[in-house]
Amino acid sequence: MFHFYKTHKFKLLKIKMTIVALIAITILQSGVAMASSPAVATCNVSAFGAIIDRFPGVMPEGYREALLDKFASGSDAAQELVLAHLCPRSVAQGSIEENTNIRFSAATGIYICWTRCMNRSEGAGFAFFHEVGHLIDFRLGEIAGNGRFAPVSVEDVEFARLLRKDFNAFLTTFATDLFRYRPDVPVYATTILDSSSWERWRREYSTLYVRLSSTLRSNSRLYNPVSDIASYLSRVRLACGELRVVRGNLWREWNIPGGLNSVELETFAHMLEAQFNADRRAVLAETFPLSLAHFEMKLNLDVDPEITQPTAAAMVERVMNSVLRLSAIHI
């Protein structure tokens, strides 16, 4: 009798544990469905709106809607990355005064002029999301244990290597096309970037940078990131007024804040902003494909919805295994 009671009791326990497992599976599966549904995207936009509504200063009419539209254009992964690090205190000062500088301070946050950001040729929200890129860069560096003032971008040696590899390929391709009728002119980036080679090829390489600058200036809305990154890596200011290459000291650095590692800082911010502008991301994918792929991989921004399914299945499997282990212990 006692044996029957004990066996019956354990059978009931197994049934209960199976029910718990089924409930857990249902919850997890519904979570997966929810994560890929439009409702999640709407929820993300609402959460972003709640954050920007608490920023200091008064935004110009229409700018809040412009920021919401830009945020909504990003992937779910990009949206969630921003929401994970952006908060009302992220903006230290928001102003409509035209003379307000637009910058990021690791100590205090983003300083921004809403009016100037709204009227940028690159589109409303470009400057704001660029500064958010700096914010995330520094936050991730702090989380990684690099310290409060050590952004993750400058610690990523592979990112720096791929960035220069991309630029060398881009510059070589541009020079090869430009000098296709001049087989005597060296077209490899390693030579073009070598200051000693300019003693012989000054005219040709000056023409190269003038032509490159003209190309980038033809559509500054799209090519701003390429112009910025190329200017840092070449030490020649492109598409920003007069070229330093045509007068004065050819290799004089043009006020690179923070030293040469600034190129990684700026690239990180540009690539983050491009996650919310498909056209600019496409341009970066053409000119800096390896470094963009590395950036997106490191931040899990290139995750396809289909790839998330095995992860959810694995979670369900872990729940089932835990239930079975508990059943085995009680039995």
C-alpha positions in Angstrom: 0.0 0.0 0.0 2.8 2.4 0.9 4.7 1.4 -2.2 1.6 2.2 -4.4 1.1 5.5 -2.6 4.7 6.5 -3.1 4.7 5.5 -6.8 1.4 7.3 -7.4 2.8 10.4 -5.6 5.9 10.5 -7.9 3.8 10.0 -11.0 1.8 13.1 -9.9 5.0 15.0 -9.4 6.2 14.1 -12.9 2.9 15.3 -14.3 3.2 18.6 -12.5 6.8 19.1 -13.6 5.8 18.3 -17.2 3.0 20.9 -16.9 5.6 23.5 -15.6 7.8 22.6 -18.6 5.0 23.1 -21.1 4.1 26.5 -19.5 7.8 27.6 -19.7 8.0 26.5 -23.3 4.8 28.4 -24.2 6.1 31.5 -22.5 9.5 31.4 -24.2 7.9 30.6 -27.6 5.5 33.5 -27.2 8.5 35.7 -26.3 10.2 34.7 -29.6 7.1 35.5 -31.6 6.8 38.8 -29.8 10.4 39.7 -30.4 9.9 39.4 -34.2 6.5 41.2 -34.2 5.8 44.8 -35.1 4.6 45.3 -31.6 8.2 45.2 -30.3 9.3 47.8 -32.8 6.4 50.0 -31.7 7.4 49.5 -28.1 11.0 50.4 -28.8 9.9 53.7 -30.5 7.6 54.5 -27.6 10.5 53.9 -25.1 12.8 56.1 -27.2 10.1 58.8 -27.2 9.7 58.6 -23.5 13.5 59.2 -23.1 13.9 62.1 -25.4 10.8 63.8 -23.9 12.9 64.2 -20.7 15.9 65.8 -22.4 16.8 69.3 -21.3 15.9 72.2 -23.5 13.0 72.8 -25.9 13.2 71.1 -29.3 12.1 73.0 -32.4 8.7 72.1 -33.8 8.9 68.8 -35.8 12.3 67.7 -34.5 10.9 65.2 -32.0 9.0 63.5 -34.8 12.1 63.5 -37.0 14.1 61.8 -34.2 11.3 59.2 -33.8 11.2 58.5 -37.5 14.9 58.1 -37.7 15.0 55.8 -34.7 12.2 53.7 -36.2 14.2 53.2 -39.4 16.9 51.2 -37.5 16.9 47.5 -37.0 15.5 46.0 -33.8 19.1 45.2 -32.7 20.2 48.8 -33.3 17.2 50.2 -31.5 17.8 48.0 -28.5 21.5 48.9 -28.3 20.5 52.6 -28.2 17.8 52.0 -25.6 20.3 50.0 -23.4 22.6 53.0 -23.1 20.6 56.2 -23.6 18.7 57.8 -20.8 17.4 61.3 -20.0 20.7 62.2 -18.3 22.6 61.3 -21.4 22.0 64.8 -22.7 23.8 67.3 -20.5 22.6 70.4 -22.4 20.0 70.8 -25.1 19.6 74.2 -26.7 18.1 76.0 -29.7 20.9 78.7 -29.6 22.9 78.5 -32.9 26.2 79.1 -31.1 25.9 75.9 -28.9 28.6 73.4 -29.7 27.6 69.9 -30.6 29.9 67.5 -28.7 30.1 64.6 -26.4 31.8 64.6 -23.0 32.6 61.3 -21.3 32.3 63.1 -18.0 28.9 64.8 -18.5 27.2 63.6 -21.6 25.9 65.1 -24.9 25.9 68.9 -25.6 23.7 69.6 -28.5 21.9 72.4 -30.4 18.6 71.1 -31.5 18.2 73.8 -34.2 21.5 73.1 -35.9 20.9 69.4 -35.7 17.5 69.7 -37.3 18.9 71.8 -40.2 21.9 69.7 -41.0 22.3 68.9 -44.7 22.8 65.2 -43.7 19.3 65.2 -42.3 17.6 65.9 -39.0 18.9 63.6 -36.3 22.3 62.9 -38.0 24.3 64.8 -35.4 22.3 63.5 -32.5 22.7 59.9 -33.4 26.4 60.5 -34.2 26.9 61.8 -30.6 24.8 58.8 -29.3 27.4 56.7 -31.1 30.2 58.3 -29.0 28.1 57.8 -25.9 27.7 54.1 -26.5 31.4 53.8 -27.4 32.4 55.2 -24.0 29.8 53.3 -22.1 30.9 50.0 -23.6 34.5 50.8 -22.8 33.5 51.4 -19.2 31.5 48.1 -19.1 34.5 46.3 -20.5 36.6 47.5 -17.7 38.7 49.9 -19.8 37.8 52.8 -17.5 35.3 55.7 -17.8 37.4 57.6 -20.3 38.6 54.7 -22.5 36.1 54.0 -25.4 35.9 50.5 -26.6 36.7 51.6 -30.2 40.3 52.6 -29.5 41.0 49.4 -27.7 39.9 47.2 -30.6 43.1 46.5 -32.5 41.3 44.4 -35.2 38.9 47.3 -35.9 41.8 49.7 -36.4 43.6 47.2 -38.7 40.5 46.5 -40.9 39.7 50.2 -41.1 43.1 51.0 -42.5 42.9 48.0 -44.8 39.6 49.2 -46.2 40.9 52.7 -46.7 44.0 51.5 -48.5 41.9 49.5 -50.8 39.5 52.4 -51.4 42.3 54.9 -52.0 44.1 52.4 -54.3 41.0 51.8 -56.3 40.3 55.5 -56.7 43.9 56.2 -57.8 43.9 53.3 -60.2 40.8 54.7 -62.0 42.1 58.3 -62.0 45.6 57.4 -63.3 44.5 54.6 -65.7 46.2 56.5 -68.5 49.3 57.2 -66.5 51.0 53.8 -65.8 54.0 55.7 -64.5 52.2 57.0 -61.4 52.2 54.7 -58.4 48.6 54.0 -57.4 49.0 52.0 -54.2 47.8 53.6 -51.0 51.1 52.7 -49.2 52.9 55.0 -51.7 50.3 57.7 -51.8 50.3 57.9 -48.0 54.1 58.0 -47.9 55.2 61.6 -47.5 58.5 61.0 -49.2 56.7 60.0 -52.4 55.1 63.5 -52.6 58.5 65.0 -53.5 58.2 63.4 -56.9 54.4 63.0 -57.3 53.2 66.2 -55.7 51.1 67.4 -58.7 49.6 64.0 -59.4 48.7 63.2 -55.8 47.4 66.7 -55.2 45.1 66.1 -58.2 44.0 62.8 -56.7 42.9 64.4 -53.4 41.2 67.4 -55.2 39.3 64.9 -57.3 38.4 62.7 -54.4 37.3 65.7 -52.4 35.1 66.9 -55.3 33.5 63.5 -55.5 32.7 63.4 -51.8 31.4 67.0 -51.9 29.0 66.1 -54.7 26.7 64.5 -52.2 27.8 65.5 -48.7 24.5 64.1 -47.3 25.6 60.6 -48.2 29.4 60.9 -48.2 29.9 62.8 -44.9 31.1 59.7 -43.0 33.5 58.7 -45.8 34.9 62.2 -46.0 35.4 62.3 -42.3 37.1 58.9 -42.0 39.3 59.4 -45.1 40.4 62.8 -43.8 41.6 61.3 -40.6 43.4 58.4 -42.3 45.0 60.5 -45.1 45.9 63.5 -42.9 44.4 65.6 -45.7 41.1 67.4 -45.1 38.6 66.3 -47.7 35.4 68.0 -48.8 35.7 70.6 -46.0 36.5 73.9 -47.6 40.0 74.3 -49.0 42.2 71.3 -49.2 45.3 71.5 -47.0 47.0 69.5 -49.7 47.2 72.4 -52.1 49.0 74.9 -49.9 51.1 75.0 -46.8 52.7 72.1 -45.1 51.3 69.1 -46.9 51.5 66.7 -44.0 50.4 69.1 -41.2 47.8 67.4 -39.1 44.5 69.4 -39.2 43.6 69.5 -35.5 42.8 65.9 -34.8 41.3 66.0 -31.3 42.6 63.2 -29.0 45.4 62.1 -31.3 45.4 59.6 -34.1 43.0 57.2 -32.4 40.3 59.7 -33.1 39.7 58.0 -36.4 38.4 54.9 -34.5 36.2 57.2 -32.3 34.7 59.0 -35.3 34.3 55.8 -37.3 32.4 54.1 -34.5 30.0 57.1 -34.2 29.5 57.2 -38.0 28.8 53.5 -38.2 26.3 53.7 -35.3 24.5 56.6 -37.0 24.4 54.7 -40.3 22.4 51.9 -38.6 19.5 54.4 -38.8 20.2 55.5 -42.4 20.1 52.8 -45.0 21.7 54.9 -47.7 24.7 56.0 -45.6 25.1 52.5 -44.4 25.2 51.3 -48.0 28.0 53.8 -48.8 30.0 52.7 -45.8 29.5 49.0 -46.8 31.0 49.9 -50.2 34.0 51.9 -49.0 34.7 50.3 -45.6 33.2 46.8 -45.9 35.5 44.9 -43.6 35.5 47.4 -40.7 31.7 47.9 -40.9 31.2 44.1 -40.8 33.5 43.9 -37.8 31.7 46.7 -36.1 28.3 45.2 -36.6 29.4 41.7 -35.6 31.0 43.0 -32.3 27.8 44.8 -31.4 25.5 42.1 -32.7 23.8 44.4 -35.1 23.9 42.0 -38.1 21.7 39.3 -36.4 19.2 37.9 -38.8 15.8 37.1 -37.3 16.1 33.5 -38.4 19.4 33.2 -36.4 17.6 34.1 -33.2 15.3 31.0 -33.4 17.9 28.4 -32.4 18.8 30.5 -29.4 15.2 30.5 -28.2 15.0 26.7 -28.9 18.2 26.3 -26.8 16.6 28.2 -24.0 13.5 25.9 -24.2 15.8 22.9 -24.2 17.7 24.2 -21.1 14.3 24.6 -19.3 13.3 21.0 -20.2 16.7 19.6 -19.0 16.3 21.5 -15.7 12.8 20.0 -15.2 14.1 16.5 -16.0 17.0 16.9 -13.6 14.6 18.0 -10.8 12.3 15.1 -11.6 15.3 12.7 -11.4 16.3 14.2 -8.0 12.8 13.7 -6.5 12.5 10.2 -7.9 
